């Protein structure tokens, strides 16, 4: 089994800093901005982005987590998935700019489930998508607004994101 590291700690930090600036530019500041991470690593990335945005804009950006388990289209194939709690920040998402945050974008099915989950909670003014790694192979017409790194891959390859808070190190690897 061969794996190679495609992003190291400094690469991830640079990508997240760039994404934070792009989010602020797109939103014209941090007003009415809410970050919702998709468990597990998307939540960690959302907290990191909120800290970066806070450092740039000198404000607190609300962060929450969005459980998509019950909205997935593969529940019948994986019925043992355990839900994560959805945690919507105080003030909700109605009328806000919601940035969905996830680690890897592949088929687009998780993001479709996230959009369905958001609709069940409220009505944001706009929903944007921030992804650390876009590996291609979309099955649905989903396109991220903010991308840390495009990493072309074969369908048979696996992209693994490791984050210090969960895995003890920051890196992205790709392998078979």
SEFITI-112367 format. One record per atom (N, C-alpha, C): residue in three letters; x, y, z; atom name. Coordinates in nm, 2 decimals, always signed. Each point is the difference from the previous one (the first is absolute). Layout:
N
  type       u       v       w  atom
   ALA       X       Y       Z    CA
...
% end
This chain:
176
  type       u       v       w  atom
   UNK   +0.08   -0.12   +0.00     N
   UNK   -0.08   +0.12   +0.00    CA
   UNK   +0.09   +0.12   +0.00     C
   UNK   -0.02   +0.09   -0.10     N
   UNK   +0.09   +0.11   -0.01    CA
   UNK   -0.08   +0.13   +0.02     C
   UNK   +0.04   +0.08   +0.09     N
   UNK   -0.06   +0.13   +0.03    CA
   UNK   +0.11   +0.11   -0.01     C
   UNK   -0.05   +0.12   -0.04     N
   UNK   +0.09   +0.11   +0.00    CA
   UNK   -0.07   +0.12   +0.07     C
   UNK   +0.08   +0.08   +0.06     N
   UNK   -0.05   +0.12   +0.07    CA
   UNK   -0.01   +0.11   -0.11     C
   UNK   -0.11   +0.06   -0.01     N
   UNK   -0.03   +0.11   -0.10    CA
   UNK   -0.01   +0.14   +0.07     C
   UNK   -0.03   +0.00   +0.13     N
   UNK   +0.00   +0.12   +0.07    CA
   UNK   +0.05   -0.02   +0.14     C
   UNK   +0.09   +0.09   +0.04     N
   UNK   +0.06   -0.01   +0.14    CA
   UNK   -0.07   +0.11   +0.08     C
   UNK   +0.04   +0.00   +0.13     N
   UNK   -0.06   +0.10   +0.09    CA
   UNK   +0.01   +0.14   -0.05     C
   UNK   +0.11   +0.05   -0.05     N
   UNK   +0.01   +0.13   -0.05    CA
   UNK   -0.09   +0.03   -0.12     C
   UNK   -0.01   -0.10   -0.09     N
   UNK   -0.09   +0.01   -0.11    CA
   UNK   -0.14   +0.01   +0.04     C
   UNK   -0.04   -0.07   +0.10     N
   UNK   -0.14   +0.00   +0.04    CA
   UNK   -0.03   +0.14   +0.07     C
   UNK   +0.10   +0.05   +0.08     N
   UNK   -0.02   +0.13   +0.06    CA
   UNK   -0.01   +0.11   -0.10     C
   UNK   +0.08   -0.01   -0.11     N
   UNK   +0.00   +0.11   -0.10    CA
   UNK   -0.14   -0.01   -0.08     C
   UNK   -0.04   -0.12   -0.03     N
   UNK   -0.13   -0.02   -0.07    CA
   UNK   -0.11   +0.06   +0.08     C
   UNK   -0.01   -0.03   +0.13     N
   UNK   -0.10   +0.05   +0.09    CA
   UNK   +0.00   +0.15   +0.01     C
   UNK   +0.12   +0.06   +0.01     N
   UNK   +0.01   +0.15   +0.01    CA
   UNK   -0.05   +0.06   -0.13     C
   UNK   +0.03   -0.06   -0.11     N
   UNK   -0.05   +0.05   -0.13    CA
   UNK   -0.15   -0.01   -0.01     C
   UNK   -0.05   -0.11   +0.04     N
   UNK   -0.15   -0.02   +0.00    CA
   UNK   -0.07   +0.10   +0.09     C
   UNK   +0.06   +0.03   +0.12     N
   UNK   -0.06   +0.10   +0.09    CA
   UNK   +0.00   +0.13   -0.06     C
   UNK   +0.10   +0.04   -0.07     N
   UNK   +0.00   +0.13   -0.07    CA
   UNK   -0.10   +0.00   -0.11     C
   UNK   -0.01   -0.11   -0.08     N
   UNK   -0.10   +0.00   -0.10    CA
   UNK   -0.14   +0.00   +0.05     C
   UNK   -0.03   -0.06   +0.11     N
   UNK   -0.13   +0.00   +0.06    CA
   UNK   -0.04   +0.15   +0.04     C
   UNK   +0.10   +0.07   +0.06     N
   UNK   -0.03   +0.14   +0.04    CA
   UNK   -0.02   +0.09   -0.12     C
   UNK   +0.08   -0.03   -0.10     N
   UNK   -0.01   +0.09   -0.12    CA
   UNK   -0.13   -0.03   -0.07     C
   UNK   -0.04   -0.12   -0.01     N
   UNK   -0.13   -0.04   -0.07    CA
   UNK   -0.12   +0.05   +0.08     C
   UNK   +0.01   +0.00   +0.13     N
   UNK   -0.11   +0.05   +0.09    CA
   UNK   +0.01   +0.15   +0.03     C
   UNK   +0.10   +0.06   -0.04     N
   UNK   +0.03   +0.14   +0.03    CA
   UNK   +0.01   +0.03   +0.15     C
   UNK   +0.07   -0.09   +0.07     N
   UNK   +0.02   +0.01   +0.14    CA
   UNK   -0.06   -0.13   +0.07     C
   UNK   -0.01   +0.01   +0.13     N
   UNK   -0.04   -0.11   +0.08    CA
   UNK   -0.15   +0.01   +0.05     C
   UNK   -0.07   +0.10   -0.04     N
   UNK   -0.13   +0.03   +0.05    CA
   UNK   -0.10   -0.11   -0.06     C
   UNK   -0.08   -0.05   +0.09     N
   UNK   -0.10   -0.11   -0.04    CA
   UNK   +0.06   -0.12   -0.05     C
   UNK   +0.12   -0.03   +0.04     N
   UNK   +0.07   -0.12   -0.05    CA
   UNK   -0.01   -0.11   +0.11     C
   UNK   -0.03   -0.12   -0.05     N
   UNK   -0.01   -0.12   +0.09    CA
   UNK   +0.08   -0.11   -0.07     C
   UNK   +0.09   -0.07   +0.07     N
   UNK   +0.07   -0.12   -0.05    CA
   UNK   -0.06   -0.12   +0.05     C
   UNK   -0.04   -0.10   -0.08     N
   UNK   -0.05   -0.13   +0.04    CA
   UNK   +0.09   -0.11   -0.05     C
   UNK   +0.06   -0.07   +0.09     N
   UNK   +0.09   -0.11   -0.04    CA
   UNK   -0.08   -0.13   -0.01     C
   UNK   +0.04   -0.08   -0.09     N
   UNK   -0.06   -0.14   -0.02    CA
   UNK   +0.09   -0.09   +0.08     C
   UNK   -0.05   -0.07   +0.10     N
   UNK   +0.08   -0.09   +0.08    CA
   UNK   +0.07   -0.11   -0.09     C
   UNK   +0.12   -0.03   +0.04     N
   UNK   +0.07   +0.04   +0.12    CA
   UNK   +0.10   +0.11   -0.03     C
   UNK   +0.08   -0.02   -0.10     N
   UNK   +0.11   +0.10   -0.02    CA
   UNK   -0.05   +0.13   -0.05     C
   UNK   -0.12   +0.01   -0.06     N
   UNK   -0.05   +0.13   -0.05    CA
   UNK   -0.03   +0.09   +0.12     C
   UNK   -0.03   -0.05   +0.11     N
   UNK   -0.03   +0.08   +0.12    CA
   UNK   +0.13   +0.06   +0.05     C
   UNK   +0.11   -0.08   +0.01     N
   UNK   +0.13   +0.05   +0.04    CA
   UNK   +0.05   +0.10   -0.10     C
   UNK   -0.02   -0.02   -0.13     N
   UNK   +0.04   +0.10   -0.10    CA
   UNK   -0.08   +0.13   +0.02     C
   UNK   -0.13   -0.01   +0.03     N
   UNK   -0.08   +0.12   +0.02    CA
   UNK   +0.04   +0.08   +0.12     C
   UNK   +0.04   -0.07   +0.11     N
   UNK   +0.06   +0.07   +0.11    CA
   UNK   +0.13   +0.08   -0.03     C
   UNK   +0.08   -0.07   -0.08     N
   UNK   +0.13   +0.06   -0.04    CA
   UNK   -0.03   +0.12   -0.09     C
   UNK   -0.09   -0.01   -0.09     N
   UNK   -0.04   +0.11   -0.09    CA
   UNK   -0.05   +0.12   +0.08     C
   UNK   -0.09   -0.03   +0.10     N
   UNK   -0.06   +0.10   +0.08    CA
   UNK   +0.11   +0.08   +0.08     C
   UNK   +0.10   -0.07   +0.05     N
   UNK   +0.11   +0.06   +0.07    CA
   UNK   +0.08   +0.09   -0.09     C
   UNK   +0.02   -0.04   -0.12     N
   UNK   +0.07   +0.08   -0.10    CA
   UNK   -0.08   +0.12   -0.04     C
   UNK   -0.13   -0.02   -0.03     N
   UNK   -0.08   +0.11   -0.03    CA
   UNK   -0.01   +0.10   +0.11     C
   UNK   -0.01   -0.05   +0.12     N
   UNK   +0.00   +0.09   +0.12    CA
   UNK   +0.12   +0.08   +0.01     C
   UNK   +0.12   -0.06   -0.03     N
   UNK   +0.13   +0.08   +0.01    CA
   UNK   +0.00   +0.10   -0.11     C
   UNK   -0.06   -0.02   -0.11     N
   UNK   +0.01   +0.09   -0.11    CA
   UNK   -0.10   +0.12   +0.02     C
   UNK   -0.13   -0.04   +0.03     N
   UNK   -0.11   +0.09   +0.00    CA
   UNK   -0.02   +0.05   +0.15     C
   UNK   +0.07   -0.05   +0.10     N
   UNK   -0.02   +0.05   +0.13    CA
   UNK   -0.14   -0.02   +0.05     C
   UNK   -0.05   -0.12   -0.02     N
   UNK   -0.14   -0.03   +0.04    CA
   UNK   -0.01   -0.15   +0.02     C
   UNK   -0.10   -0.04   +0.08     N
   UNK   -0.03   -0.14   +0.02    CA
   UNK   -0.09   -0.05   -0.11     C
   UNK   +0.03   -0.11   -0.07     N
   UNK   -0.08   -0.06   -0.10    CA
   UNK   -0.07   -0.12   +0.06     C
   UNK   -0.13   -0.01   +0.00     N
   UNK   -0.07   -0.12   +0.06    CA
   UNK   +0.04   -0.12   -0.08     C
   UNK   +0.02   -0.11   +0.07     N
   UNK   +0.03   -0.13   -0.06    CA
   UNK   -0.09   -0.11   +0.06     C
   UNK   -0.05   -0.08   -0.09     N
   UNK   -0.08   -0.11   +0.04    CA
   UNK   +0.03   -0.13   -0.07     C
   UNK   -0.07   -0.11   +0.03     N
   UNK   +0.02   -0.12   -0.08    CA
   UNK   -0.13   -0.05   -0.05     C
   UNK   +0.00   -0.06   -0.12     N
   UNK   -0.12   -0.04   -0.07    CA
   UNK   +0.01   -0.15   -0.02     C
   UNK   -0.09   -0.08   +0.07     N
   UNK   +0.00   -0.14   -0.02    CA
   UNK   -0.09   -0.03   -0.13     C
   UNK   +0.06   -0.07   -0.09     N
   UNK   -0.06   -0.04   -0.12    CA
   UNK   -0.05   -0.14   -0.01     C
   UNK   +0.03   -0.08   +0.10     N
   UNK   -0.02   -0.14   +0.00    CA
   UNK   -0.14   -0.04   -0.05     C
   UNK   -0.11   +0.06   +0.05     N
   UNK   -0.13   -0.04   -0.04    CA
   UNK   -0.04   +0.05   -0.14     C
   UNK   +0.08   +0.08   -0.06     N
   UNK   -0.03   +0.06   -0.13    CA
   UNK   +0.08   -0.07   -0.11     C
   UNK   +0.08   -0.09   +0.04     N
   UNK   +0.09   -0.07   -0.10    CA
   UNK   -0.09   -0.09   -0.09     C
   UNK   +0.05   -0.02   -0.12     N
   UNK   -0.08   -0.09   -0.09    CA
   UNK   +0.06   -0.14   +0.00     C
   UNK   +0.10   -0.03   +0.09     N
   UNK   +0.05   -0.13   +0.01    CA
   UNK   -0.03   -0.07   +0.14     C
   UNK   -0.10   +0.06   +0.07     N
   UNK   -0.03   -0.06   +0.13    CA
   UNK   -0.04   -0.14   +0.00     C
   UNK   -0.06   -0.05   -0.11     N
   UNK   -0.04   -0.14   +0.00    CA
   UNK   +0.12   -0.09   -0.02     C
   UNK   +0.11   +0.05   -0.06     N
   UNK   +0.12   -0.07   -0.01    CA
   UNK   +0.09   +0.00   +0.12     C
   UNK   -0.01   +0.10   +0.08     N
   UNK   +0.08   +0.02   +0.12    CA
   UNK   -0.09   +0.04   +0.12     C
   UNK   -0.09   -0.09   +0.04     N
   UNK   -0.10   +0.04   +0.10    CA
   UNK   +0.06   +0.02   +0.14     C
   UNK   +0.13   -0.04   +0.02     N
   UNK   +0.06   +0.01   +0.13    CA
   UNK   +0.07   +0.13   +0.03     C
   UNK   -0.01   +0.09   -0.10     N
   UNK   +0.05   +0.14   +0.02    CA
   UNK   -0.05   +0.06   +0.13     C
   UNK   +0.08   +0.05   +0.08     N
   UNK   -0.05   +0.06   +0.13    CA
   UNK   +0.00   +0.15   -0.02     C
   UNK   -0.12   +0.06   +0.02     N
   UNK   -0.01   +0.15   -0.02    CA
   UNK   +0.09   +0.08   +0.10     C
   UNK   +0.04   +0.11   -0.05     N
   UNK   +0.07   +0.10   +0.09    CA
   UNK   -0.10   +0.11   +0.03     C
   UNK   +0.02   +0.06   +0.11     N
   UNK   -0.10   +0.11   +0.03    CA
   UNK   +0.01   +0.12   -0.09     C
   UNK   -0.11   +0.05   -0.04     N
   UNK   -0.01   +0.13   -0.08    CA
   UNK   +0.00   +0.11   +0.11     C
   UNK   +0.09   +0.09   -0.02     N
   UNK   +0.01   +0.12   +0.09    CA
   UNK   +0.00   +0.12   -0.08     C
   UNK   -0.12   +0.07   +0.00     N
   UNK   -0.01   +0.12   -0.07    CA
   UNK   +0.03   +0.12   +0.10     C
   UNK   +0.08   +0.09   -0.04     N
   UNK   +0.04   +0.11   +0.09    CA
   UNK   -0.12   +0.09   +0.04     C
   UNK   +0.01   +0.06   +0.11     N
   UNK   -0.11   +0.09   +0.05    CA
   UNK   -0.02   +0.10   -0.11     C
   UNK   -0.12   +0.04   -0.03     N
   UNK   -0.04   +0.09   -0.11    CA
   UNK   -0.04   -0.07   -0.12     C
   UNK   +0.03   -0.13   -0.01     N
   UNK   -0.05   -0.08   -0.11    CA
   UNK   +0.07   +0.03   -0.13     C
   UNK   -0.07   -0.05   -0.11     N
   UNK   +0.06   +0.02   -0.13    CA
   UNK   -0.09   +0.08   -0.09     C
   UNK   -0.12   +0.03   +0.04     N
   UNK   -0.10   +0.08   -0.09    CA
   UNK   +0.06   +0.13   -0.04     C
   UNK   +0.00   +0.03   -0.13     N
   UNK   +0.05   +0.13   -0.05    CA
   UNK   +0.15   +0.01   +0.01     C
   UNK   +0.08   -0.10   +0.04     N
   UNK   +0.14   +0.01   +0.01    CA
   UNK   +0.07   -0.06   -0.12     C
   UNK   +0.13   +0.03   -0.01     N
   UNK   +0.09   -0.06   -0.10    CA
   UNK   +0.06   -0.12   +0.07     C
   UNK   -0.04   -0.12   -0.04     N
   UNK   +0.05   -0.13   +0.06    CA
   UNK   +0.10   -0.05   -0.09     C
   UNK   +0.12   -0.03   +0.06     N
   UNK   +0.11   -0.06   -0.07    CA
   UNK   +0.01   -0.15   +0.05     C
   UNK   -0.04   -0.09   -0.08     N
   UNK   +0.02   -0.14   +0.03    CA
   UNK   +0.15   -0.03   -0.01     C
   UNK   +0.06   -0.08   +0.09     N
   UNK   +0.14   -0.03   +0.00    CA
   UNK   +0.02   -0.15   +0.01     C
   UNK   +0.08   -0.05   -0.09     N
   UNK   +0.03   -0.15   +0.01    CA
   UNK   +0.14   -0.02   -0.05     C
   UNK   +0.05   -0.12   +0.03     N
   UNK   +0.14   -0.02   -0.03    CA
   UNK   +0.02   -0.04   -0.14     C
   UNK   -0.07   -0.10   -0.06     N
   UNK   +0.02   -0.05   -0.13    CA
   UNK   -0.13   +0.01   -0.08     C
   UNK   +0.00   +0.05   -0.12     N
   UNK   -0.11   -0.01   -0.09    CA
   UNK   +0.03   -0.10   -0.11     C
   UNK   -0.09   -0.10   -0.01     N
   UNK   +0.01   -0.11   -0.09    CA
   UNK   -0.12   -0.01   -0.10     C
   UNK   -0.10   -0.08   +0.04     N
   UNK   -0.11   -0.01   -0.09    CA
   UNK   -0.10   +0.11   +0.01     C
   UNK   +0.00   +0.07   +0.11     N
   UNK   -0.10   +0.11   +0.02    CA
   UNK   -0.12   -0.04   +0.08     C
   UNK   -0.01   -0.13   +0.03     N
   UNK   -0.12   -0.05   +0.07    CA
   UNK   -0.01   +0.04   +0.14     C
   UNK   +0.11   +0.01   +0.07     N
   UNK   +0.00   +0.06   +0.14    CA
   UNK   -0.05   +0.14   +0.00     C
   UNK   +0.04   +0.08   -0.10     N
   UNK   -0.04   +0.14   +0.00    CA
   UNK   -0.14   +0.01   -0.03     C
   UNK   -0.05   -0.09   -0.09     N
   UNK   -0.15   +0.00   -0.03    CA
   UNK   -0.08   -0.03   +0.13     C
   UNK   +0.05   -0.09   +0.07     N
   UNK   -0.06   -0.04   +0.13    CA
   UNK   +0.00   +0.12   +0.10     C
   UNK   +0.12   +0.07   +0.00     N
   UNK   +0.01   +0.12   +0.08    CA
   UNK   -0.10   +0.11   -0.04     C
   UNK   -0.02   +0.02   -0.13     N
   UNK   -0.09   +0.10   -0.04    CA
   UNK   -0.15   -0.04   +0.04     C
   UNK   -0.03   -0.12   +0.00     N
   UNK   -0.13   -0.05   +0.04    CA
   UNK   -0.01   +0.02   +0.16     C
   UNK   +0.10   -0.02   +0.07     N
   UNK   +0.00   +0.02   +0.14    CA
   UNK   -0.02   +0.14   +0.04     C
   UNK   +0.07   +0.09   -0.08     N
   UNK   -0.01   +0.15   +0.03    CA
   UNK   -0.15   +0.04   -0.02     C
   UNK   -0.06   -0.05   -0.11     N
   UNK   -0.14   +0.04   -0.03    CA
   UNK   -0.09   -0.05   +0.11     C
   UNK   +0.03   -0.10   +0.07     N
   UNK   -0.09   -0.05   +0.11    CA
   UNK   +0.02   +0.09   +0.13     C
   UNK   +0.10   +0.08   +0.00     N
   UNK   +0.03   +0.08   +0.12    CA
   UNK   -0.04   +0.15   -0.02     C
   UNK   +0.02   +0.05   -0.12     N
   UNK   -0.03   +0.14   -0.02    CA
   UNK   +0.02   +0.04   -0.14     C
   UNK   +0.00   +0.14   -0.02     N
   UNK   +0.01   +0.05   -0.14    CA
   UNK   +0.11   +0.11   +0.00     C
   UNK   +0.12   -0.05   -0.03     N
   UNK   +0.11   +0.10   -0.01    CA
   UNK   -0.02   +0.09   -0.12     C
   UNK   +0.07   +0.12   +0.00     N
   UNK   +0.00   +0.09   -0.12    CA
   UNK   +0.07   -0.07   -0.11     C
   UNK   +0.11   -0.06   +0.03     N
   UNK   +0.09   -0.07   -0.10    CA
   UNK   +0.08   -0.11   +0.07     C
   UNK   +0.03   -0.10   -0.07     N
   UNK   +0.08   -0.11   +0.05    CA
   UNK   +0.12   -0.01   -0.09     C
   UNK   +0.12   +0.00   +0.06     N
   UNK   +0.13   -0.02   -0.07    CA
   UNK   +0.06   -0.12   +0.04     C
   UNK   +0.10   -0.05   -0.07     N
   UNK   +0.07   -0.13   +0.03    CA
   UNK   +0.15   +0.02   +0.00     C
   UNK   +0.06   -0.03   +0.12     N
   UNK   +0.15   +0.01   +0.01    CA
   UNK   +0.05   -0.15   +0.02     C
   UNK   +0.10   -0.03   -0.08     N
   UNK   +0.05   -0.14   +0.00    CA
   UNK   +0.15   +0.01   +0.01     C
   UNK   +0.06   -0.08   +0.09     N
   UNK   +0.15   -0.01   +0.00    CA
   UNK   +0.05   -0.06   -0.12     C
   UNK   -0.05   -0.12   -0.04     N
   UNK   +0.05   -0.07   -0.12    CA
   UNK   -0.12   -0.03   -0.09     C
   UNK   +0.02   +0.04   -0.13     N
   UNK   -0.10   -0.04   -0.10    CA
   UNK   +0.07   -0.11   -0.09     C
   UNK   -0.05   -0.12   +0.00     N
   UNK   +0.07   -0.11   -0.07    CA
   UNK   -0.07   -0.03   -0.13     C
   UNK   -0.11   +0.06   -0.03     N
   UNK   -0.06   -0.02   -0.13    CA
   UNK   -0.10   -0.12   +0.01     C
   UNK   -0.04   -0.05   -0.12     N
   UNK   -0.09   -0.12   -0.01    CA
   UNK   -0.15   +0.03   +0.05     C
   UNK   -0.04   +0.12   -0.03     N
   UNK   -0.14   +0.04   +0.04    CA
   UNK   -0.10   -0.08   -0.06     C
   UNK   -0.10   -0.04   +0.07     N
   UNK   -0.12   -0.07   -0.05    CA
   UNK   -0.12   +0.09   +0.00     C
   UNK   +0.01   +0.12   +0.07     N
   UNK   -0.11   +0.09   +0.01    CA
   UNK   +0.05   +0.14   -0.04     C
   UNK   -0.08   +0.09   -0.04     N
   UNK   +0.05   +0.13   -0.04    CA
   UNK   +0.03   +0.09   +0.12     C
   UNK   +0.10   -0.03   +0.07     N
   UNK   +0.04   +0.07   +0.12    CA
   UNK   +0.14   +0.06   -0.03     C
   UNK   +0.02   +0.13   +0.03     N
   UNK   +0.13   +0.06   -0.02    CA
   UNK   +0.03   +0.08   +0.12     C
   UNK   +0.12   -0.01   +0.06     N
   UNK   +0.04   +0.07   +0.11    CA
   UNK   +0.03   +0.15   -0.03     C
   UNK   -0.03   +0.09   +0.09     N
   UNK   +0.03   +0.14   -0.01    CA
   UNK   +0.15   +0.03   +0.04     C
   UNK   +0.05   -0.07   +0.10     N
   UNK   +0.13   +0.02   +0.05    CA
   UNK   +0.07   -0.14   +0.01     C
   UNK   +0.12   -0.01   -0.06     N
   UNK   +0.07   -0.12   -0.01    CA
   UNK   +0.14   +0.02   +0.05     C
   UNK   +0.04   -0.09   +0.10     N
   UNK   +0.14   +0.00   +0.04    CA
   UNK   +0.10   -0.05   -0.10     C
   UNK   -0.03   -0.11   -0.06     N
   UNK   +0.08   -0.06   -0.10    CA
   UNK   -0.08   -0.10   -0.08     C
   UNK   +0.02   +0.01   -0.13     N
   UNK   -0.05   -0.10   -0.10    CA
   UNK   +0.10   -0.11   -0.01     C
   UNK   -0.04   -0.12   +0.03     N
   UNK   +0.09   -0.12   -0.01    CA
   UNK   -0.07   -0.10   -0.09     C
   UNK   +0.04   +0.00   -0.13     N
   UNK   -0.05   -0.10   -0.09    CA
   UNK   +0.03   -0.14   +0.05     C
   UNK   -0.10   -0.09   +0.00     N
   UNK   +0.02   -0.14   +0.05    CA
   UNK   -0.07   -0.10   -0.09     C
   UNK   +0.04   -0.12   +0.02     N
   UNK   -0.08   -0.11   -0.07    CA
   UNK   -0.11   -0.04   +0.10     C
   UNK   -0.11   -0.05   -0.06     N
   UNK   -0.11   -0.04   +0.09    CA
   UNK   +0.04   -0.11   +0.10     C
   UNK   +0.10   -0.08   -0.03     N
   UNK   +0.05   -0.10   +0.09    CA
   UNK   +0.09   +0.05   +0.11     C
   UNK   +0.05   +0.12   -0.02     N
   UNK   +0.08   +0.05   +0.11    CA
   UNK   -0.08   +0.06   +0.11     C
   UNK   +0.07   +0.01   +0.12     N
   UNK   -0.07   +0.05   +0.12    CA
   UNK   +0.08   +0.12   +0.04     C
   UNK   -0.07   +0.11   +0.03     N
   UNK   +0.06   +0.12   +0.05    CA
   UNK   -0.03   +0.01   +0.15     C
   UNK   +0.10   +0.00   +0.08     N
   UNK   -0.01   +0.01   +0.15    CA
   UNK   +0.04   +0.13   +0.05     C
   UNK   -0.09   +0.07   +0.07     N
   UNK   +0.04   +0.12   +0.07    CA
   UNK   +0.02   -0.03   +0.15     C
   UNK   +0.11   +0.04   +0.05     N
   UNK   +0.03   -0.02   +0.14    CA
   UNK   +0.02   +0.14   +0.06     C
   UNK   -0.07   +0.02   +0.12     N
   UNK   +0.01   +0.13   +0.06    CA
   UNK   +0.05   -0.02   +0.15     C
   UNK   +0.08   +0.09   +0.04     N
   UNK   +0.06   -0.01   +0.13    CA
   UNK   -0.10   -0.02   +0.11     C
   UNK   -0.11   +0.07   +0.00     N
   UNK   -0.10   -0.01   +0.11    CA
   UNK   -0.06   -0.14   +0.01     C
   UNK   +0.00   -0.08   -0.11     N
   UNK   -0.07   -0.13   +0.00    CA
   UNK   +0.11   -0.11   -0.01     C
   UNK   +0.10   +0.02   -0.09     N
   UNK   +0.09   -0.10   -0.04    CA
   UNK   +0.14   +0.02   +0.05     C
   UNK   +0.03   +0.11   +0.06     N
   UNK   +0.13   +0.03   +0.06    CA
   UNK   +0.10   +0.06   -0.10     C
   UNK   -0.04   +0.02   -0.13     N
   UNK   +0.09   +0.06   -0.10    CA
   UNK   -0.09   +0.06   -0.11     C
   UNK   +0.06   +0.10   -0.07     N
   UNK   -0.07   +0.06   -0.11    CA
   UNK   +0.07   -0.05   -0.13     C
   UNK   -0.08   -0.07   -0.08     N
   UNK   +0.05   -0.04   -0.13    CA
   UNK   -0.11   -0.05   -0.09     C
   UNK   +0.02   +0.00   -0.13     N
   UNK   -0.09   -0.06   -0.09    CA
   UNK   +0.08   -0.10   -0.08     C
   UNK   -0.04   -0.13   -0.01     N
   UNK   +0.06   -0.10   -0.07    CA
   UNK   -0.09   -0.06   -0.11     C
   UNK   +0.06   -0.05   -0.10     N
   UNK   -0.08   -0.07   -0.10    CA
   UNK   +0.07   -0.13   -0.03     C
   UNK   -0.08   -0.10   -0.02     N
   UNK   +0.05   -0.14   -0.03    CA
   UNK   -0.11   -0.10   -0.03     C
   UNK   +0.05   -0.12   -0.03     N
   UNK   -0.10   -0.10   -0.04    CA
   UNK   -0.03   -0.08   +0.12     C
% end
